[in-house]
Amino acid sequence: MPDQERIDEGMAFLKKHWPERYAWMDQLRTDDPESFGLAFRSIWPRLVRVIELSRRNPALAEAEVGLVKIESKLRETAREYFASTRRDGAEDSAKAKGPQARSNELLATLKDLVSQRFDLEIKRAELRIQELSEELAQQRERLETRRENKQDEVDRTVKELTSDPRLLRRHRGHRGGSRGDLEDRRRPMRGRGPGREGDEGFRKGPRRIERPPASKPAD
């Protein structure tokens, strides 16, 4: 059974954003606690992602929840449609006017749901692009701020390098590398013992050369 804190958080989110699923889960918790635990555990990974998303971008989270709802309705309607078409084929054509009308109604509902899902997918993509654009703008702003503060950063780094010799190792090859850093990387690694063939980062040990046995002098 998931811990109570997760259950409370997840159920509160369902109650607010998906009352139908909350009602079903709440009834299951009363009737069969073990099955409720299994059901909640299966939906929690996806649910917690949407909960975290709702804190960062409520509109995008709303689109995600809407897509989940539509997917659920699509599956239910499709199952009902297939059941209806099977009944149509089993009954006499003269008696199948009612079931046929129901099949047509379900088919129209499916088309409407697919159309709604398409619109929500477009909206979700637009919201994601907007979020990425805002993040990119923030990155550009930070980059420009750093460019403007170049001299301050250079002075600070030089001060660190000249104040404590122990800081030299930390700054070796800093942002772009250096000749000394390149030479260090070319040196074989020590203290690891003989390497394995095809294994990068290990130095091969010296090969032992077997000398041929001395030949006996001819009689």
Secondary structure, DSSP 4 states (H G I P E B T S, - for coil): ---HHHHHHHHHHHHHH-HHHHHHHHHHHHH-HHHHHHHHHHHHHHHHHHHHHHHH-HHHHHHHHHHHHHHHHHHHHHHHHHHHHHHHHHS-GGG-HHHHHHHHHHHHHHHHHHHHHHHHHHHHHHHHHHHHHHHHHHHHHHHHHHHHTHHHHHHHHHHHHHH-GGGHHHHTTTTT--HHHHHHHHSPP-SS-SPPTT-TT-PPPPPPPPPPPPPPPP-
